[in-house]
Amino acid sequence: MKVSQCLWFEKGMDEALRLYTSLIPGSSLDWGSALPAESPSGPPDSVKIAGFTLGDQRYMAFQAAGRPGAFNHCVSIMIECETQAEIDKLWEALGEGGQYEQCGWLRDRWGLAWQINAKRLGELQKGPDRAAAKRVTEAMLKMVKIDIAALEAAARG
């Protein structure tokens, strides 16, 4: 049994998947095609499907008009970054044409929600010094883009 997430794009799926897989190491476009003319899903060439991998996660995507609803925060893709440079790169590339939000969240230009997070945030929040963890969390809640140096400064008090 295999499990993968499926993303429904109303338009721009090919561009989105090329961007996503170019940004995240270990990613690939695995397969893709337009459904044949006899597809019951719509007129010829109106439906596309693709399989892709982001890091260590499998996804399927399809593009078709009439999407039942927009992407929302109930499902997001979270990326845990090792460095501030990784955060900055993903933040700019995925956020271009989209919308930046609080606490490391953004919506890309296709409306998909992303959490661009720091591995260090989790380490600081899970540490034995609960007062430091609280300061880190309070600092993070005031951020838009995650700032590792500011989180470490908050931990130190």
C-alpha positions in Angstrom: 0.0 0.0 0.0 1.3 3.4 -0.9 0.2 6.8 0.4 0.6 10.1 -1.4 -1.0 13.5 -1.3 -2.9 14.8 -4.3 -3.1 18.5 -5.3 -5.7 19.9 -7.6 -4.7 22.9 -9.7 -7.1 24.9 -11.8 -4.3 26.2 -13.9 -0.5 26.4 -13.9 0.3 22.9 -12.6 3.3 22.3 -14.9 4.9 25.6 -13.8 4.2 25.0 -10.2 5.6 21.5 -10.2 8.8 22.6 -12.0 9.3 25.3 -9.4 8.6 23.0 -6.4 10.9 20.3 -7.6 13.7 22.8 -8.5 13.8 24.2 -5.0 13.8 21.2 -2.8 16.7 18.7 -2.8 15.8 15.1 -3.6 12.8 16.2 -5.7 11.7 15.0 -9.1 9.0 15.1 -11.7 8.2 11.4 -11.9 5.6 11.1 -14.6 2.8 13.2 -16.2 0.4 13.3 -19.1 -2.7 14.8 -20.5 -5.6 12.4 -20.3 -6.6 11.0 -23.7 -9.4 12.6 -25.7 -11.9 9.9 -24.7 -11.5 10.8 -21.0 -14.8 11.2 -19.2 -13.2 13.9 -17.1 -13.6 16.6 -19.7 -12.8 17.8 -23.3 -9.6 16.7 -25.0 -6.5 18.0 -23.2 -8.5 19.6 -20.5 -7.2 17.4 -17.7 -3.5 16.8 -16.8 -2.1 14.4 -14.2 1.4 14.1 -12.8 3.4 12.3 -10.1 6.2 14.1 -8.4 8.4 13.8 -5.3 9.3 16.6 -2.9 12.2 15.6 -0.7 11.0 12.3 0.8 7.2 12.7 0.1 5.2 11.5 -2.9 2.5 13.6 -4.5 0.1 13.4 -7.3 -1.3 16.5 -9.0 -3.9 17.1 -11.6 -5.1 20.2 -13.4 -8.7 20.6 -14.4 -11.2 23.4 -14.5 -14.0 23.5 -12.0 -11.9 22.8 -8.9 -14.4 22.3 -6.0 -12.6 24.7 -3.7 -9.4 26.7 -3.2 -6.4 25.4 -1.3 -6.6 26.4 2.3 -4.7 26.0 5.6 -6.2 22.7 6.4 -3.5 21.1 4.2 -0.1 22.7 3.8 3.4 21.6 2.9 5.9 22.1 5.7 9.6 22.3 5.0 12.0 22.1 7.8 15.2 24.0 6.9 18.7 23.7 8.4 19.9 27.2 7.7 18.7 30.7 7.3 19.9 30.7 3.7 17.6 27.8 2.9 14.7 29.6 4.6 15.4 32.8 2.7 15.7 31.0 -0.7 12.4 29.1 -0.3 10.6 32.1 1.2 11.5 34.3 -1.8 10.9 31.7 -4.5 7.6 30.3 -3.2 6.3 33.6 -2.0 6.8 35.4 -5.3 3.4 36.4 -6.6 1.8 34.9 -3.5 1.1 36.2 0.0 3.3 36.1 3.1 1.7 35.2 6.4 2.6 35.0 10.1 4.8 32.4 11.7 6.6 31.2 8.6 3.5 30.6 6.5 3.0 31.7 2.9 0.7 31.1 0.0 2.3 30.6 -3.4 0.9 32.2 -6.5 -1.3 29.1 -7.0 -2.8 29.4 -3.5 -1.0 26.4 -1.9 -0.1 27.0 1.7 3.5 26.4 2.8 5.2 26.4 6.2 8.8 27.4 5.8 10.2 26.4 9.2 13.6 26.1 10.9 14.7 22.8 12.4 16.3 25.0 15.1 12.8 26.2 16.2 11.7 22.7 17.1 14.9 22.1 19.0 14.6 25.2 21.0 10.9 24.6 21.8 11.6 21.1 22.9 14.6 21.9 25.0 14.7 21.3 28.8 14.5 25.1 29.6 10.8 25.7 29.5 11.2 29.5 30.1 13.5 29.7 27.1 11.0 27.6 25.0 8.3 30.0 25.9 10.4 33.0 24.9 11.2 31.3 21.6 7.5 30.6 20.9 6.5 34.2 21.7 9.2 35.5 19.4 8.1 33.2 16.6 4.5 34.3 16.9 5.6 37.9 16.1 7.5 36.8 13.0 6.4 36.6 9.4 9.5 34.9 8.0 11.3 32.7 10.5 14.6 34.2 11.7 16.9 31.7 13.3 19.2 34.2 14.9 16.3 36.0 16.5 14.9 32.7 17.9 18.3 31.9 19.4 18.5 35.3 20.9 15.0 34.8 22.5 16.2 31.5 23.9 19.1 33.2 25.6 16.8 35.8 27.1 
